[in-house]
Amino acid sequence: MNDWPDDGGYGRGNANSQPEGPRRMSHVQRPQVPQQPPRSQQGHGQGYNPNFTQAQNQGYDSGYSSGQVYGGAPQGGGGRGGVPPQYAPQGPGRPAPDWRKRIKIGSIVLVVGVLAWGIGTYAWASSQMRNEVDLSKVIERPEEGDCTTYLIVGSDSREGMSAEEKKKLHTGSAEGKRTDSMMILAACSSGNTMVSLPRDSWVTIPNFVGSESGKSYPARGGSKLNAAYAMDGPELLVRTVEYNTGLHIDHYAEIGFAGFANIVDALGGVELNIDKGFKDKKSGADFQAGTQTLNGEQALAFVRTRYAFAESDLQRTKNQQKFLSALANQAATPGTILNPFALYPTLGAGLDTLIVDKDMSLYDLGKMFFAMKGINSGDGKSMNMPIAGSAPQGSLKWDMPKVKQLVEQIKNDEKVTVESNR
């Protein structure tokens, strides 16, 4: 095909001696390259055109290629051989995190974890309790009242103590165990009341059934209260307290010297305000007046001292009430209960030597501590059993009219108005 125009022979070869004259060639127009739309108008899947230059932005294609290769670089690369960032292909966007869902799942995991820890702790602590006292062996018991009553006993048991510990704690080395302190704690809706029973109280030891032998024994008559424990242990002590007061005892709790001192040390000591300083060689007490933190050894000396006081056992029972309330106030706090590094050492220190009745649960033990804590915070009352004077063997005689009034108020869950005269 000949594209040359037929214009009268110009530019065609011929046999003439004269050369051909010039001839016109028809204009050939270069196909137009479509102008690239702005980047914002391009689809996500459109590739990059290497002929697109700044000149093309002006609608002109110079046809010049710089030779620079852009394809094949990672997205967003700005180095050599990379696609300029403004032209990098965009993938589908990541969905925003669902924080509501995450918080919900996290809360569920936290609650499950706390429950598992709580159940595990409760099961472990319950397995450590020594439910050894069988109150079902106590005979002729009074009717139950509206309040929950605990008989709390501090014994002079040296069980599990080394010779060095006995010397350090000034406990002596006597065999067996006797009551060193006794008190009734009544947890009532009208207010909690703690009543100390001096161990030298003159009471009647009634007839009873032996806790070990199962034999029946006749009444022993008048004797000091601590003699009941020495005769047949906790069961006879409960029987004697119930017989002489007419108050039903719901639970029994007893702790020895070592357990008491270990609990105090596990708590990091107990803060106490001592009104008047005193010393006692027998108990190892040596205190100045004022607020101070007592460790286990000091705490045991504080609650055992009697010979440094004119009122002897009566002053000692007041000190025991004061310290136990402070101990409970510090132990029954979120800082101890919710902190495993504080809770486990405290429970481990006390439960090994804490002896309770067979029906007492860890929940009941917790209620007892919280009842004592309420007394320390001023939401209750602490007192000695009302005393009317002296009795045989240097003992103390109870003021029975006041005792009966006190017992009736506790039984009926009434606010205690009875006052102790000593």
C-alpha positions as CSV (number, residue, x, y, z in Angstrom):
1,M,0.0,0.0,0.0
2,N,1.3,3.4,-0.9
3,D,0.6,6.2,1.5
4,W,2.1,8.9,-0.6
5,P,-0.4,11.3,-2.0
6,D,-1.0,11.5,-5.7
7,D,0.2,15.2,-6.2
8,G,1.3,15.4,-9.7
9,G,4.5,13.3,-9.7
10,Y,6.4,15.1,-6.9
11,G,8.7,12.8,-5.2
12,R,8.2,9.8,-7.5
13,G,11.1,8.2,-9.4
14,N,11.1,8.6,-13.2
15,A,13.4,8.5,-16.1
16,N,13.8,12.2,-16.6
17,S,17.1,13.8,-16.3
18,Q,15.8,16.4,-13.9
19,P,15.4,15.6,-10.4
20,E,12.0,15.4,-8.9
21,G,10.7,18.4,-7.0
22,P,9.6,18.2,-3.5
23,R,6.3,16.7,-2.6
24,R,4.1,17.0,0.4
25,M,3.5,14.2,2.8
26,S,0.1,14.0,4.6
27,H,0.1,14.9,8.3
28,V,0.2,11.9,10.5
29,Q,-1.2,12.6,14.0
30,R,0.2,10.8,17.0
31,P,-2.5,9.0,19.0
32,Q,-3.4,10.9,22.2
33,V,-2.4,9.3,25.5
34,P,-5.3,9.6,27.9
35,Q,-4.5,12.0,30.7
36,Q,-4.3,10.3,34.1
37,P,-7.0,11.4,36.5
38,P,-5.9,12.7,40.0
39,R,-4.9,10.0,42.4
40,S,-8.1,10.6,44.5
41,Q,-10.2,9.6,41.5
42,Q,-8.3,6.4,40.7
43,G,-9.6,3.0,41.8
44,H,-7.7,1.0,44.4
45,G,-6.8,-1.7,42.0
46,Q,-5.3,0.6,39.2
47,G,-1.6,0.3,38.6
48,Y,1.0,3.1,38.2
49,N,1.7,4.4,34.6
50,P,5.4,5.1,34.1
51,N,4.6,7.6,31.3
52,F,2.7,9.8,33.8
53,T,5.0,12.8,34.5
54,Q,4.5,16.3,35.7
55,A,4.2,17.3,32.1
56,Q,1.1,15.0,31.7
57,N,-0.5,17.0,34.6
58,Q,-0.4,19.8,32.1
59,G,-1.8,17.6,29.3
60,Y,1.5,17.1,27.5
61,D,3.4,13.9,26.9
62,S,7.0,14.5,26.2
63,G,7.6,10.9,25.3
64,Y,10.8,11.0,27.5
65,S,11.4,8.2,30.0
66,S,13.9,8.7,32.7
67,G,14.5,5.0,32.9
68,Q,13.6,4.9,36.7
69,V,11.8,1.8,37.7
70,Y,9.1,2.1,40.3
71,G,7.3,-1.2,40.3
72,G,7.9,-4.0,42.6
73,A,8.8,-2.1,45.8
74,P,7.0,-2.8,49.1
75,Q,4.0,-0.7,49.7
76,G,4.8,2.7,51.2
77,G,8.5,2.3,50.3
78,G,10.3,5.5,49.7
79,G,13.7,4.1,48.8
80,R,15.2,3.3,45.4
81,G,13.0,1.3,43.2
82,G,9.9,1.9,45.4
83,V,6.5,3.2,44.5
84,P,6.1,6.8,45.6
85,P,4.0,6.8,48.8
86,Q,1.3,9.0,47.2
87,Y,0.7,6.3,44.6
88,A,1.0,3.2,46.8
89,P,-1.9,0.9,46.5
90,Q,-4.2,0.9,49.6
91,G,-5.5,-2.4,51.1
92,P,-8.8,-2.8,53.1
93,G,-8.6,-1.0,56.5
94,R,-8.4,-3.0,59.8
95,P,-11.5,-2.8,61.9
96,A,-11.3,-0.8,65.2
97,P,-10.9,-3.0,68.3
98,D,-14.1,-3.7,70.2
99,W,-13.1,-2.4,73.6
100,R,-16.5,-3.2,75.1
101,K,-16.1,-6.9,74.3
102,R,-12.5,-6.9,75.6
103,I,-13.5,-5.3,78.9
104,K,-16.4,-7.7,79.3
105,I,-14.2,-10.7,78.7
106,G,-11.5,-9.3,81.0
107,S,-14.0,-8.7,83.8
108,I,-15.3,-12.3,83.5
109,V,-11.8,-13.7,83.7
110,L,-11.0,-11.5,86.7
111,V,-14.2,-12.6,88.6
112,V,-13.6,-16.3,87.8
113,G,-10.0,-15.9,89.1
114,V,-11.0,-14.2,92.3
115,L,-13.7,-16.8,92.9
116,A,-11.3,-19.6,92.3
117,W,-8.7,-18.1,94.7
118,G,-11.4,-17.5,97.3
119,I,-12.8,-21.0,97.2
120,G,-9.3,-22.5,97.2
121,T,-8.3,-20.4,100.2
122,Y,-11.5,-21.3,102.1
123,A,-11.0,-25.0,101.4
124,W,-7.3,-24.8,102.5
125,A,-8.0,-22.9,105.7
126,S,-10.9,-25.1,106.6
127,S,-8.7,-28.2,106.3
128,Q,-6.2,-26.6,108.7
129,M,-8.8,-26.0,111.5
130,R,-8.7,-28.3,114.5
131,N,-12.4,-29.1,115.2
132,E,-11.7,-31.2,118.3
133,V,-14.2,-30.1,120.9
134,D,-17.4,-32.0,120.9
135,L,-20.1,-29.9,122.5
136,S,-22.7,-32.6,122.0
137,K,-21.1,-34.3,125.1
138,V,-22.2,-31.4,127.3
139,I,-25.3,-32.3,129.2
140,E,-28.3,-30.3,130.5
141,R,-27.7,-27.3,128.4
142,P,-29.6,-24.0,128.6
143,E,-31.9,-22.9,125.7
144,E,-30.3,-20.9,122.9
145,G,-30.7,-17.2,122.9
146,D,-31.0,-14.6,120.2
147,C,-27.3,-13.8,120.1
148,T,-24.4,-16.0,118.9
149,T,-22.1,-16.7,121.9
150,Y,-18.5,-17.8,121.9
151,L,-16.4,-19.0,124.8
152,I,-12.8,-17.9,123.9
153,V,-10.0,-19.5,125.9
154,G,-6.3,-18.7,126.0
155,S,-4.4,-21.8,127.3
156,D,-0.9,-22.0,128.6
157,S,-0.2,-24.9,126.2
158,R,3.4,-25.2,125.2
159,E,2.5,-27.6,122.4
160,G,5.0,-27.5,119.5
161,M,7.4,-25.1,121.3
162,S,11.1,-25.7,121.5
163,A,13.1,-25.1,124.7
164,E,14.5,-21.9,123.2
165,E,11.0,-20.6,122.4
166,K,9.8,-21.4,125.9
167,K,12.7,-19.4,127.4
168,K,12.2,-16.5,125.0
169,L,8.5,-16.3,125.6
170,H,8.8,-16.8,129.4
171,T,6.3,-19.6,129.4
172,G,8.0,-22.1,131.7
173,S,8.0,-25.8,131.0
174,A,5.0,-27.1,132.8
175,E,3.4,-30.2,131.3
176,G,-0.2,-30.3,130.1
177,K,-2.2,-27.1,129.7
178,R,-4.4,-24.9,131.8
179,T,-6.6,-21.9,131.1
180,D,-4.8,-18.7,131.2
181,S,-7.8,-16.5,130.1
182,M,-11.5,-17.0,129.5
183,M,-14.1,-14.7,128.0
184,I,-17.6,-14.8,126.6
185,L,-18.2,-13.0,123.4
186,A,-21.8,-12.3,122.5
187,A,-22.4,-11.2,118.9
188,C,-25.8,-9.5,119.0
189,S,-27.7,-7.1,116.6
190,S,-28.1,-4.8,119.6
191,G,-24.3,-4.6,120.0
192,N,-21.5,-7.0,120.7
193,T,-20.4,-7.6,124.3
194,M,-17.2,-9.2,125.6
195,V,-17.2,-10.4,129.2
196,S,-14.0,-11.7,130.8
197,L,-14.3,-14.5,133.3
198,P,-11.5,-14.3,135.9
199,R,-9.9,-17.7,136.2
200,D,-10.0,-17.4,140.0
201,S,-13.8,-17.0,139.9
202,W,-15.5,-19.1,142.6
203,V,-18.1,-21.4,140.9
204,T,-19.9,-24.7,141.2
205,I,-18.6,-27.5,139.1
206,P,-21.7,-29.5,138.3
207,N,-22.3,-33.2,137.4
208,F,-21.0,-34.1,134.0
209,V,-20.2,-36.9,131.5
210,G,-16.5,-37.5,130.9
211,S,-15.5,-36.3,127.4
212,E,-13.1,-39.3,127.0
213,S,-14.5,-42.0,129.3
214,G,-18.2,-41.3,128.7
215,K,-18.8,-42.0,132.4
216,S,-21.1,-39.8,134.6
217,Y,-19.5,-37.9,137.4
218,P,-21.3,-36.2,140.3
219,A,-21.1,-32.5,141.1
220,R,-17.8,-31.4,142.6
221,G,-19.1,-28.3,144.5
222,G,-17.3,-25.0,144.8
223,S,-14.0,-24.5,143.1
224,K,-12.1,-22.1,141.0
225,L,-13.3,-21.8,137.4
226,N,-10.0,-22.9,135.9
227,A,-10.2,-26.2,137.8
228,A,-13.0,-27.3,135.5
229,Y,-10.7,-27.2,132.5
230,A,-8.0,-29.1,134.4
231,M,-10.5,-31.9,135.3
232,D,-12.0,-32.7,131.9
233,G,-10.9,-30.1,129.4
234,P,-13.1,-27.8,127.2
235,E,-16.3,-29.8,127.5
236,L,-16.5,-29.5,131.3
237,L,-15.4,-25.9,131.1
238,V,-18.4,-25.2,128.8
239,R,-20.7,-27.2,131.1
240,T,-19.5,-25.2,134.1
241,V,-19.9,-21.8,132.5
242,E,-23.4,-22.7,131.2
243,Y,-24.4,-24.1,134.6
244,N,-23.3,-21.0,136.6
245,T,-24.6,-18.3,134.1
246,G,-27.6,-20.0,132.4
247,L,-26.2,-18.7,129.1
248,H,-26.0,-21.2,126.1
249,I,-22.5,-21.3,124.5
250,D,-22.7,-21.8,120.7
251,H,-19.0,-22.1,119.9
252,Y,-15.7,-22.7,121.6
253,A,-12.3,-21.4,120.5
254,E,-9.0,-22.0,122.2
255,I,-5.5,-20.8,121.3
256,G,-2.1,-21.6,122.9
257,F,0.9,-19.5,123.6
258,A,2.8,-20.3,120.4
259,G,-0.2,-19.7,118.1
260,F,-1.0,-16.4,119.7
261,A,2.6,-15.1,119.3
262,N,2.8,-16.4,115.8
263,I,-0.4,-14.6,114.7
264,V,0.9,-11.3,116.0
265,D,4.2,-11.7,114.2
266,A,2.5,-12.8,111.0
267,L,0.5,-9.5,111.1
268,G,3.7,-7.6,111.5
269,G,2.9,-6.7,115.0
270,V,-0.2,-5.1,116.6
271,E,-0.4,-1.4,117.5
272,L,-1.6,-0.7,121.0
273,N,-1.9,2.3,123.3
274,I,-0.7,1.4,126.8
275,D,-2.1,3.8,129.4
276,K,0.5,3.2,132.0
277,G,3.9,1.5,131.8
278,F,4.7,-1.6,133.8
279,K,7.3,-4.3,134.3
280,D,7.0,-8.0,135.3
281,K,9.9,-10.4,135.5
282,K,7.8,-13.5,135.3
283,S,6.0,-12.6,132.1
284,G,9.0,-10.6,130.6
285,A,6.9,-7.5,130.4
286,D,8.7,-4.1,130.2
287,F,6.5,-1.4,128.7
288,Q,6.5,2.3,128.6
289,A,3.3,4.3,128.4
290,G,2.1,5.4,124.9
291,T,1.2,4.0,121.5
292,Q,3.5,1.3,120.3
293,T,3.6,-1.8,118.1
294,L,4.0,-5.1,119.9
295,N,5.6,-8.1,118.4
296,G,4.6,-11.7,119.3
297,E,6.8,-11.9,122.4
298,Q,5.8,-8.5,123.7
299,A,2.1,-9.2,123.1
300,L,2.2,-12.5,125.0
301,A,3.9,-10.7,128.0
302,F,1.2,-8.0,127.9
303,V,-1.8,-10.4,128.1
304,R,-0.2,-12.7,130.7
305,T,1.1,-10.1,133.2
306,R,-0.8,-10.2,136.6
307,Y,1.7,-9.6,139.4
308,A,2.5,-6.1,138.3
309,F,-1.0,-4.9,139.1
310,A,-2.8,-4.3,142.4
311,E,-6.0,-5.9,140.9
312,S,-4.0,-8.8,139.7
313,D,-6.2,-11.1,137.5
314,L,-8.9,-8.4,137.0
315,Q,-6.5,-6.0,135.4
316,R,-5.0,-8.8,133.4
317,T,-8.4,-9.6,131.9
318,K,-8.9,-6.0,130.9
319,N,-5.6,-6.0,129.1
320,Q,-6.5,-9.3,127.4
321,Q,-9.8,-7.8,126.1
322,K,-8.0,-4.7,124.9
323,F,-5.3,-6.6,123.0
324,L,-7.6,-9.1,121.5
325,S,-9.9,-6.3,120.2
326,A,-6.9,-4.5,118.7
327,L,-5.6,-7.8,117.2
328,A,-9.0,-8.5,115.6
329,N,-9.2,-4.9,114.3
330,Q,-6.0,-5.3,112.5
331,A,-6.6,-8.9,111.2
332,A,-10.1,-8.3,109.9
333,T,-9.2,-5.7,107.4
334,P,-9.2,-5.8,103.5
335,G,-5.4,-5.3,103.7
336,T,-5.1,-8.7,105.4
337,I,-8.1,-10.6,104.0
338,L,-7.6,-9.7,100.3
339,N,-3.8,-9.8,100.3
340,P,-2.6,-13.4,100.0
341,F,0.9,-12.5,101.2
342,A,-0.7,-11.4,104.5
343,L,-3.7,-13.7,104.7
344,Y,-1.9,-17.1,104.2
345,P,0.9,-16.4,106.8
346,T,-1.7,-15.2,109.3
347,L,-4.0,-18.1,108.9
348,G,-1.1,-20.6,108.8
349,A,0.3,-19.2,112.0
350,G,-2.9,-19.4,114.0
351,L,-4.9,-22.4,112.6
352,D,-2.3,-24.9,113.6
353,T,-2.8,-24.2,117.3
354,L,-6.4,-23.0,117.3
355,I,-8.7,-25.6,118.7
356,V,-12.5,-25.1,118.0
357,D,-15.7,-27.1,118.4
358,K,-16.8,-29.6,115.7
359,D,-19.6,-27.4,114.4
360,M,-17.5,-24.2,114.0
361,S,-16.7,-23.3,110.4
362,L,-14.2,-20.8,109.0
363,Y,-17.2,-18.5,108.4
364,D,-18.1,-18.7,112.2
365,L,-14.5,-18.0,113.0
366,G,-14.6,-14.9,110.8
367,K,-17.8,-13.7,112.4
368,M,-16.1,-14.0,115.8
369,F,-13.1,-11.9,114.7
370,F,-15.4,-9.2,113.2
371,A,-17.5,-9.2,116.4
372,M,-14.3,-8.5,118.4
373,K,-13.3,-5.8,115.9
374,G,-16.6,-4.1,116.4
375,I,-15.9,-3.8,120.1
376,N,-12.5,-2.2,119.4
377,S,-14.2,0.4,117.1
378,G,-16.6,1.4,119.9
379,D,-19.6,-0.5,118.5
380,G,-19.9,-2.7,121.6
381,K,-18.9,-3.2,125.2
382,S,-16.2,-5.0,127.1
383,M,-16.3,-5.7,130.8
384,N,-15.4,-8.1,133.6
385,M,-18.0,-10.4,135.1
386,P,-19.6,-8.4,138.0
387,I,-17.8,-9.2,141.2
388,A,-19.3,-9.0,144.7
389,G,-16.2,-9.7,146.8
390,S,-13.8,-12.4,147.8
391,A,-14.4,-16.1,148.2
392,P,-12.5,-19.2,149.6
393,Q,-8.9,-19.9,148.3
394,G,-8.3,-16.3,147.4
395,S,-10.9,-16.5,144.7
396,L,-13.6,-14.0,143.5
397,K,-17.3,-14.2,144.1
398,W,-19.7,-13.2,141.3
399,D,-22.4,-10.6,141.9
400,M,-25.2,-13.0,140.9
401,P,-28.1,-10.5,140.6
402,K,-26.0,-8.5,138.1
403,V,-24.9,-11.7,136.4
404,K,-28.5,-12.8,135.9
405,Q,-29.5,-9.4,134.5
406,L,-26.5,-9.5,132.1
407,V,-27.4,-12.9,130.9
408,E,-31.0,-12.0,130.3
409,Q,-30.0,-9.0,128.2
410,I,-27.7,-11.1,126.1
411,K,-30.3,-13.9,125.7
412,N,-32.9,-11.4,124.5
413,D,-30.5,-9.4,122.3
414,E,-31.0,-6.3,124.3
415,K,-28.4,-3.5,124.8
416,V,-26.3,-4.4,127.7
417,T,-26.6,-1.9,130.5
418,V,-25.1,-3.8,133.4
419,E,-21.8,-2.4,134.6
420,S,-19.0,-4.2,136.3
421,N,-17.8,-2.8,139.5
422,R,-14.2,-4.0,139.1
